[in-house]
Amino acid sequence: MSKQWIFNRGIQVKKYWLENVGAVENFKYDQLVFKKVKARLGGRVRVMITASAPIAGNVLEFLKCAFCCPIVEGYG
């Protein structure tokens, strides 16, 4: 298994949980893969905010899965 395969599988599993349960965390993949992604932002991200224009749904979904936190949209 390659790193790319594990990352893609992690995104698939987390998207499934996000759509069906509403959870943005999955312990196994968060510890294995996404802890490293989250560390790129300092490792202490609790919430993200986006503003000024709507963000595409697939991008928003990916960011929630990759950074393991809720993302709040504010615009208007």
Gaussian input, Z-matrix of N, CA and C with variables (Angstrom, degrees):
# hf/3-21g

backbone

0 1
 N
 C     1     B1
 C     2     B2     1     A1
 N     3     B3     2     A2     1     D1
 C     4     B4     3     A3     2     D2
 C     5     B5     4     A4     3     D3
 N     6     B6     5     A5     4     D4
 C     7     B7     6     A6     5     D5
 C     8     B8     7     A7     6     D6
 N     9     B9     8     A8     7     D7
 C    10    B10     9     A9     8     D8
 C    11    B11    10    A10     9     D9
 N    12    B12    11    A11    10    D10
 C    13    B13    12    A12    11    D11
 C    14    B14    13    A13    12    D12
 N    15    B15    14    A14    13    D13
 C    16    B16    15    A15    14    D14
 C    17    B17    16    A16    15    D15
 N    18    B18    17    A17    16    D16
 C    19    B19    18    A18    17    D17
 C    20    B20    19    A19    18    D18
 N    21    B21    20    A20    19    D19
 C    22    B22    21    A21    20    D20
 C    23    B23    22    A22    21    D21
 N    24    B24    23    A23    22    D22
 C    25    B25    24    A24    23    D23
 C    26    B26    25    A25    24    D24
 N    27    B27    26    A26    25    D25
 C    28    B28    27    A27    26    D26
 C    29    B29    28    A28    27    D27
 N    30    B30    29    A29    28    D28
 C    31    B31    30    A30    29    D29
 C    32    B32    31    A31    30    D30
 N    33    B33    32    A32    31    D31
 C    34    B34    33    A33    32    D32
 C    35    B35    34    A34    33    D33
 N    36    B36    35    A35    34    D34
 C    37    B37    36    A36    35    D35
 C    38    B38    37    A37    36    D36
 N    39    B39    38    A38    37    D37
 C    40    B40    39    A39    38    D38
 C    41    B41    40    A40    39    D39
 N    42    B42    41    A41    40    D40
 C    43    B43    42    A42    41    D41
 C    44    B44    43    A43    42    D42
 N    45    B45    44    A44    43    D43
 C    46    B46    45    A45    44    D44
 C    47    B47    46    A46    45    D45
 N    48    B48    47    A47    46    D46
 C    49    B49    48    A48    47    D47
 C    50    B50    49    A49    48    D48
 N    51    B51    50    A50    49    D49
 C    52    B52    51    A51    50    D50
 C    53    B53    52    A52    51    D51
 N    54    B54    53    A53    52    D52
 C    55    B55    54    A54    53    D53
 C    56    B56    55    A55    54    D54
 N    57    B57    56    A56    55    D55
 C    58    B58    57    A57    56    D56
 C    59    B59    58    A58    57    D57
 N    60    B60    59    A59    58    D58
 C    61    B61    60    A60    59    D59
 C    62    B62    61    A61    60    D60
 N    63    B63    62    A62    61    D61
 C    64    B64    63    A63    62    D62
 C    65    B65    64    A64    63    D63
 N    66    B66    65    A65    64    D64
 C    67    B67    66    A66    65    D65
 C    68    B68    67    A67    66    D66
 N    69    B69    68    A68    67    D67
 C    70    B70    69    A69    68    D68
 C    71    B71    70    A70    69    D69
 N    72    B72    71    A71    70    D70
 C    73    B73    72    A72    71    D71
 C    74    B74    73    A73    72    D72
 N    75    B75    74    A74    73    D73
 C    76    B76    75    A75    74    D74
 C    77    B77    76    A76    75    D75
 N    78    B78    77    A77    76    D76
 C    79    B79    78    A78    77    D77
 C    80    B80    79    A79    78    D78
 N    81    B81    80    A80    79    D79
 C    82    B82    81    A81    80    D80
 C    83    B83    82    A82    81    D81
 N    84    B84    83    A83    82    D82
 C    85    B85    84    A84    83    D83
 C    86    B86    85    A85    84    D84
 N    87    B87    86    A86    85    D85
 C    88    B88    87    A87    86    D86
 C    89    B89    88    A88    87    D87
 N    90    B90    89    A89    88    D88
 C    91    B91    90    A90    89    D89
 C    92    B92    91    A91    90    D90
 N    93    B93    92    A92    91    D91
 C    94    B94    93    A93    92    D92
 C    95    B95    94    A94    93    D93
 N    96    B96    95    A95    94    D94
 C    97    B97    96    A96    95    D95
 C    98    B98    97    A97    96    D96
 N    99    B99    98    A98    97    D97
 C   100   B100    99    A99    98    D98
 C   101   B101   100   A100    99    D99
 N   102   B102   101   A101   100   D100
 C   103   B103   102   A102   101   D101
 C   104   B104   103   A103   102   D102
 N   105   B105   104   A104   103   D103
 C   106   B106   105   A105   104   D104
 C   107   B107   106   A106   105   D105
 N   108   B108   107   A107   106   D106
 C   109   B109   108   A108   107   D107
 C   110   B110   109   A109   108   D108
 N   111   B111   110   A110   109   D109
 C   112   B112   111   A111   110   D110
 C   113   B113   112   A112   111   D111
 N   114   B114   113   A113   112   D112
 C   115   B115   114   A114   113   D113
 C   116   B116   115   A115   114   D114
 N   117   B117   116   A116   115   D115
 C   118   B118   117   A117   116   D116
 C   119   B119   118   A118   117   D117
 N   120   B120   119   A119   118   D118
 C   121   B121   120   A120   119   D119
 C   122   B122   121   A121   120   D120
 N   123   B123   122   A122   121   D121
 C   124   B124   123   A123   122   D122
 C   125   B125   124   A124   123   D123
 N   126   B126   125   A125   124   D124
 C   127   B127   126   A126   125   D125
 C   128   B128   127   A127   126   D126
 N   129   B129   128   A128   127   D127
 C   130   B130   129   A129   128   D128
 C   131   B131   130   A130   129   D129
 N   132   B132   131   A131   130   D130
 C   133   B133   132   A132   131   D131
 C   134   B134   133   A133   132   D132
 N   135   B135   134   A134   133   D133
 C   136   B136   135   A135   134   D134
 C   137   B137   136   A136   135   D135
 N   138   B138   137   A137   136   D136
 C   139   B139   138   A138   137   D137
 C   140   B140   139   A139   138   D138
 N   141   B141   140   A140   139   D139
 C   142   B142   141   A141   140   D140
 C   143   B143   142   A142   141   D141
 N   144   B144   143   A143   142   D142
 C   145   B145   144   A144   143   D143
 C   146   B146   145   A145   144   D144
 N   147   B147   146   A146   145   D145
 C   148   B148   147   A147   146   D146
 C   149   B149   148   A148   147   D147
 N   150   B150   149   A149   148   D148
 C   151   B151   150   A150   149   D149
 C   152   B152   151   A151   150   D150
 N   153   B153   152   A152   151   D151
 C   154   B154   153   A153   152   D152
 C   155   B155   154   A154   153   D153
 N   156   B156   155   A155   154   D154
 C   157   B157   156   A156   155   D155
 C   158   B158   157   A157   156   D156
 N   159   B159   158   A158   157   D157
 C   160   B160   159   A159   158   D158
 C   161   B161   160   A160   159   D159
 N   162   B162   161   A161   160   D160
 C   163   B163   162   A162   161   D161
 C   164   B164   163   A163   162   D162
 N   165   B165   164   A164   163   D163
 C   166   B166   165   A165   164   D164
 C   167   B167   166   A166   165   D165
 N   168   B168   167   A167   166   D166
 C   169   B169   168   A168   167   D167
 C   170   B170   169   A169   168   D168
 N   171   B171   170   A170   169   D169
 C   172   B172   171   A171   170   D170
 C   173   B173   172   A172   171   D171
 N   174   B174   173   A173   172   D172
 C   175   B175   174   A174   173   D173
 C   176   B176   175   A175   174   D174
 N   177   B177   176   A176   175   D175
 C   178   B178   177   A177   176   D176
 C   179   B179   178   A178   177   D177
 N   180   B180   179   A179   178   D178
 C   181   B181   180   A180   179   D179
 C   182   B182   181   A181   180   D180
 N   183   B183   182   A182   181   D181
 C   184   B184   183   A183   182   D182
 C   185   B185   184   A184   183   D183
 N   186   B186   185   A185   184   D184
 C   187   B187   186   A186   185   D185
 C   188   B188   187   A187   186   D186
 N   189   B189   188   A188   187   D187
 C   190   B190   189   A189   188   D188
 C   191   B191   190   A190   189   D189
 N   192   B192   191   A191   190   D190
 C   193   B193   192   A192   191   D191
 C   194   B194   193   A193   192   D192
 N   195   B195   194   A194   193   D193
 C   196   B196   195   A195   194   D194
 C   197   B197   196   A196   195   D195
 N   198   B198   197   A197   196   D196
 C   199   B199   198   A198   197   D197
 C   200   B200   199   A199   198   D198
 N   201   B201   200   A200   199   D199
 C   202   B202   201   A201   200   D200
 C   203   B203   202   A202   201   D201
 N   204   B204   203   A203   202   D202
 C   205   B205   204   A204   203   D203
 C   206   B206   205   A205   204   D204
 N   207   B207   206   A206   205   D205
 C   208   B208   207   A207   206   D206
 C   209   B209   208   A208   207   D207
 N   210   B210   209   A209   208   D208
 C   211   B211   210   A210   209   D209
 C   212   B212   211   A211   210   D210
 N   213   B213   212   A212   211   D211
 C   214   B214   213   A213   212   D212
 C   215   B215   214   A214   213   D213
 N   216   B216   215   A215   214   D214
 C   217   B217   216   A216   215   D215
 C   218   B218   217   A217   216   D216
 N   219   B219   218   A218   217   D217
 C   220   B220   219   A219   218   D218
 C   221   B221   220   A220   219   D219
 N   222   B222   221   A221   220   D220
 C   223   B223   222   A222   221   D221
 C   224   B224   223   A223   222   D222
 N   225   B225   224   A224   223   D223
 C   226   B226   225   A225   224   D224
 C   227   B227   226   A226   225   D225

   B1=1.4603
   B2=1.5288
   B3=1.2959
   B4=1.4615
   B5=1.5333
   B6=1.3057
   B7=1.4638
   B8=1.5177
   B9=1.3262
   B10=1.4713
   B11=1.5227
   B12=1.3377
   B13=1.4529
   B14=1.5268
   B15=1.3349
   B16=1.4736
   B17=1.5280
   B18=1.3364
   B19=1.4669
   B20=1.5227
   B21=1.3324
   B22=1.4723
   B23=1.5243
   B24=1.3153
   B25=1.4647
   B26=1.5290
   B27=1.3269
   B28=1.4604
   B29=1.5186
   B30=1.3247
   B31=1.4777
   B32=1.5231
   B33=1.3368
   B34=1.4735
   B35=1.5257
   B36=1.3201
   B37=1.4701
   B38=1.5265
   B39=1.3309
   B40=1.4565
   B41=1.5236
   B42=1.3313
   B43=1.4739
   B44=1.5253
   B45=1.3314
   B46=1.4604
   B47=1.5236
   B48=1.3355
   B49=1.4616
   B50=1.5230
   B51=1.3218
   B52=1.4593
   B53=1.5214
   B54=1.3275
   B55=1.4647
   B56=1.5238
   B57=1.3262
   B58=1.4639
   B59=1.5193
   B60=1.3238
   B61=1.4632
   B62=1.5215
   B63=1.3214
   B64=1.4581
   B65=1.5192
   B66=1.3249
   B67=1.4684
   B68=1.5253
   B69=1.3297
   B70=1.4606
   B71=1.5195
   B72=1.3154
   B73=1.4555
   B74=1.5240
   B75=1.3134
   B76=1.4452
   B77=1.5207
   B78=1.3159
   B79=1.4654
   B80=1.5256
   B81=1.3240
   B82=1.4646
   B83=1.5280
   B84=1.3267
   B85=1.4591
   B86=1.5283
   B87=1.3118
   B88=1.4690
   B89=1.5260
   B90=1.3228
   B91=1.4627
   B92=1.5246
   B93=1.3222
   B94=1.4573
   B95=1.5254
   B96=1.3322
   B97=1.4606
   B98=1.5240
   B99=1.3149
   B100=1.4665
   B101=1.5234
   B102=1.3257
   B103=1.4630
   B104=1.5352
   B105=1.3212
   B106=1.4663
   B107=1.5316
   B108=1.3109
   B109=1.4641
   B110=1.5217
   B111=1.3324
   B112=1.4541
   B113=1.5343
   B114=1.3278
   B115=1.4597
   B116=1.5264
   B117=1.3106
   B118=1.4690
   B119=1.5265
   B120=1.3340
   B121=1.4712
   B122=1.5185
   B123=1.3124
   B124=1.4519
   B125=1.5144
   B126=1.3321
   B127=1.4531
   B128=1.5093
   B129=1.3203
   B130=1.4699
   B131=1.5191
   B132=1.3014
   B133=1.4637
   B134=1.5226
   B135=1.3244
   B136=1.4699
   B137=1.5301
   B138=1.3211
   B139=1.4628
   B140=1.5271
   B141=1.3297
   B142=1.4608
   B143=1.5159
   B144=1.3180
   B145=1.4633
   B146=1.5240
   B147=1.3107
   B148=1.4514
   B149=1.5246
   B150=1.3154
   B151=1.4634
   B152=1.5203
   B153=1.2962
   B154=1.4657
   B155=1.5142
   B156=1.3165
   B157=1.4653
   B158=1.5274
   B159=1.3269
   B160=1.4640
   B161=1.5376
   B162=1.2989
   B163=1.4656
   B164=1.5307
   B165=1.3102
   B166=1.4663
   B167=1.5263
   B168=1.3115
   B169=1.4575
   B170=1.5170
   B171=1.3354
   B172=1.4617
   B173=1.5301
   B174=1.3306
   B175=1.4628
   B176=1.5215
   B177=1.3136
   B178=1.4598
   B179=1.5271
   B180=1.3145
   B181=1.4597
   B182=1.5400
   B183=1.3293
   B184=1.4630
   B185=1.5304
   B186=1.3231
   B187=1.4577
   B188=1.5237
   B189=1.3313
   B190=1.4632
   B191=1.5217
   B192=1.3188
   B193=1.4634
   B194=1.5249
   B195=1.3137
   B196=1.4636
   B197=1.5218
   B198=1.3374
   B199=1.4560
   B200=1.5242
   B201=1.3366
   B202=1.4687
   B203=1.5258
   B204=1.3222
   B205=1.4567
   B206=1.5259
   B207=1.3331
   B208=1.4608
   B209=1.5251
   B210=1.3109
   B211=1.4577
   B212=1.5230
   B213=1.3177
   B214=1.4542
   B215=1.5260
   B216=1.3254
   B217=1.4682
   B218=1.5203
   B219=1.3138
   B220=1.4572
   B221=1.5083
   B222=1.2996
   B223=1.4583
   B224=1.5164
   B225=1.3013
   B226=1.4592
   B227=1.4931
   A1=109.09
   A2=115.34
   A3=119.92
   A4=110.10
   A5=115.12
   A6=120.75
   A7=110.49
   A8=116.43
   A9=121.01
   A10=110.81
   A11=117.36
   A12=121.41
   A13=110.20
   A14=116.30
   A15=120.57
   A16=110.16
   A17=117.54
   A18=121.09
   A19=110.64
   A20=117.27
   A21=121.26
   A22=111.19
   A23=117.60
   A24=121.01
   A25=110.58
   A26=116.01
   A27=120.46
   A28=111.90
   A29=116.92
   A30=121.14
   A31=109.75
   A32=117.78
   A33=121.06
   A34=111.14
   A35=116.76
   A36=121.16
   A37=109.91
   A38=116.96
   A39=119.82
   A40=112.03
   A41=118.21
   A42=120.86
   A43=110.19
   A44=116.72
   A45=120.90
   A46=110.35
   A47=116.94
   A48=121.07
   A49=111.34
   A50=117.35
   A51=120.87
   A52=111.12
   A53=116.95
   A54=121.51
   A55=112.81
   A56=117.72
   A57=120.95
   A58=114.90
   A59=117.25
   A60=120.38
   A61=111.50
   A62=116.32
   A63=120.63
   A64=113.20
   A65=116.63
   A66=120.97
   A67=110.39
   A68=116.42
   A69=120.46
   A70=111.55
   A71=117.34
   A72=121.18
   A73=111.01
   A74=115.39
   A75=123.46
   A76=105.76
   A77=117.22
   A78=122.15
   A79=112.49
   A80=116.61
   A81=120.38
   A82=111.72
   A83=117.39
   A84=120.42
   A85=112.23
   A86=117.43
   A87=119.53
   A88=110.44
   A89=117.38
   A90=120.70
   A91=112.02
   A92=116.84
   A93=121.40
   A94=113.09
   A95=116.88
   A96=120.75
   A97=113.55
   A98=116.53
   A99=120.06
   A100=114.21
   A101=117.27
   A102=120.06
   A103=109.33
   A104=116.26
   A105=121.50
   A106=111.12
   A107=116.31
   A108=120.60
   A109=110.00
   A110=115.83
   A111=121.37
   A112=111.36
   A113=116.79
   A114=121.46
   A115=111.82
   A116=117.48
   A117=121.38
   A118=111.80
   A119=116.54
   A120=121.48
   A121=111.65
   A122=117.40
   A123=121.01
   A124=113.37
   A125=118.24
   A126=122.35
   A127=116.36
   A128=118.37
   A129=120.67
   A130=112.70
   A131=117.92
   A132=121.96
   A133=109.50
   A134=117.06
   A135=122.07
   A136=111.39
   A137=116.76
   A138=122.41
   A139=107.64
   A140=116.05
   A141=121.32
   A142=107.83
   A143=116.02
   A144=121.79
   A145=108.61
   A146=115.93
   A147=121.42
   A148=107.48
   A149=116.34
   A150=119.46
   A151=110.97
   A152=116.01
   A153=129.92
   A154=113.92
   A155=119.72
   A156=121.11
   A157=108.64
   A158=116.86
   A159=119.06
   A160=110.38
   A161=116.13
   A162=121.46
   A163=107.71
   A164=117.02
   A165=121.27
   A166=110.13
   A167=116.73
   A168=122.20
   A169=113.88
   A170=116.99
   A171=119.26
   A172=111.72
   A173=117.62
   A174=121.31
   A175=109.99
   A176=116.74
   A177=121.88
   A178=111.02
   A179=116.31
   A180=121.99
   A181=110.79
   A182=116.92
   A183=121.40
   A184=110.94
   A185=117.19
   A186=121.06
   A187=111.78
   A188=116.86
   A189=120.24
   A190=110.79
   A191=116.21
   A192=120.49
   A193=111.65
   A194=117.21
   A195=120.63
   A196=112.95
   A197=117.92
   A198=120.38
   A199=113.61
   A200=117.50
   A201=123.12
   A202=112.83
   A203=117.12
   A204=119.80
   A205=109.78
   A206=116.83
   A207=119.59
   A208=110.32
   A209=115.73
   A210=121.67
   A211=107.74
   A212=115.85
   A213=122.72
   A214=108.37
   A215=115.67
   A216=119.97
   A217=109.06
   A218=115.69
   A219=120.86
   A220=110.46
   A221=116.83
   A222=121.04
   A223=108.62
   A224=114.08
   A225=117.38
   A226=113.78
   D1=133.56
   D2=179.59
   D3=-91.63
   D4=165.01
   D5=177.54
   D6=-61.96
   D7=-38.65
   D8=179.61
   D9=-62.41
   D10=-42.06
   D11=-179.91
   D12=-63.41
   D13=-44.80
   D14=-179.89
   D15=-62.87
   D16=-42.72
   D17=178.17
   D18=-61.30
   D19=-48.67
   D20=-179.49
   D21=-62.59
   D22=-40.19
   D23=178.05
   D24=-64.53
   D25=-40.63
   D26=176.92
   D27=-60.40
   D28=-43.53
   D29=177.59
   D30=-62.21
   D31=-43.86
   D32=179.77
   D33=-60.26
   D34=-47.80
   D35=-178.16
   D36=-63.64
   D37=-44.89
   D38=-178.22
   D39=-68.09
   D40=-35.39
   D41=175.35
   D42=-63.39
   D43=-41.61
   D44=177.56
   D45=-58.47
   D46=-48.86
   D47=-179.56
   D48=-65.40
   D49=-37.35
   D50=178.80
   D51=-63.62
   D52=-44.15
   D53=-178.95
   D54=-71.42
   D55=-38.19
   D56=-172.65
   D57=-96.76
   D58=-28.26
   D59=-176.74
   D60=-117.19
   D61=-28.62
   D62=-178.16
   D63=92.10
   D64=5.23
   D65=-179.02
   D66=-89.00
   D67=139.34
   D68=177.22
   D69=-103.37
   D70=6.28
   D71=-178.26
   D72=-121.17
   D73=142.25
   D74=173.32
   D75=-141.29
   D76=110.02
   D77=-169.44
   D78=-52.28
   D79=-48.07
   D80=-175.08
   D81=-60.56
   D82=-52.37
   D83=-177.87
   D84=-75.20
   D85=-30.25
   D86=177.01
   D87=-63.52
   D88=-42.37
   D89=-179.94
   D90=-73.87
   D91=-35.63
   D92=-175.42
   D93=-79.18
   D94=-42.77
   D95=-171.14
   D96=-121.62
   D97=-54.39
   D98=-166.47
   D99=-78.45
   D100=-13.03
   D101=173.58
   D102=-62.16
   D103=-36.46
   D104=179.28
   D105=-70.52
   D106=-37.69
   D107=178.02
   D108=-66.97
   D109=-45.32
   D110=179.88
   D111=-64.31
   D112=-33.78
   D113=179.26
   D114=-63.75
   D115=-25.99
   D116=177.75
   D117=-62.98
   D118=-22.85
   D119=177.86
   D120=-100.69
   D121=11.18
   D122=179.29
   D123=107.30
   D124=-14.57
   D125=176.13
   D126=82.70
   D127=-3.92
   D128=-176.07
   D129=-117.18
   D130=23.85
   D131=-178.41
   D132=-69.52
   D133=126.19
   D134=178.53
   D135=-110.33
   D136=-32.69
   D137=179.42
   D138=-156.05
   D139=149.98
   D140=176.23
   D141=-122.14
   D142=149.05
   D143=179.93
   D144=-125.50
   D145=133.49
   D146=174.26
   D147=-122.03
   D148=142.84
   D149=-175.87
   D150=-146.58
   D151=172.57
   D152=175.37
   D153=85.34
   D154=-27.22
   D155=177.22
   D156=-159.94
   D157=153.52
   D158=177.94
   D159=-64.12
   D160=143.24
   D161=177.92
   D162=-99.23
   D163=145.20
   D164=-178.92
   D165=-59.41
   D166=141.49
   D167=-176.52
   D168=-58.57
   D169=-42.07
   D170=-179.15
   D171=-69.01
   D172=-33.64
   D173=176.85
   D174=-68.84
   D175=-43.85
   D176=178.54
   D177=-60.57
   D178=-43.65
   D179=178.73
   D180=-62.25
   D181=-44.39
   D182=179.40
   D183=-62.38
   D184=-45.11
   D185=-178.74
   D186=-63.36
   D187=-40.86
   D188=177.20
   D189=-60.45
   D190=-42.17
   D191=-179.38
   D192=-70.95
   D193=-44.00
   D194=-175.23
   D195=-71.47
   D196=-38.29
   D197=-176.33
   D198=-98.84
   D199=-0.06
   D200=172.88
   D201=56.24
   D202=40.55
   D203=179.32
   D204=-151.06
   D205=158.17
   D206=175.86
   D207=-70.84
   D208=149.46
   D209=177.41
   D210=-122.31
   D211=124.58
   D212=-176.65
   D213=-101.92
   D214=130.58
   D215=176.72
   D216=-99.42
   D217=130.13
   D218=176.26
   D219=-132.56
   D220=117.27
   D221=177.36
   D222=-159.02
   D223=162.85
   D224=176.18
   D225=127.64

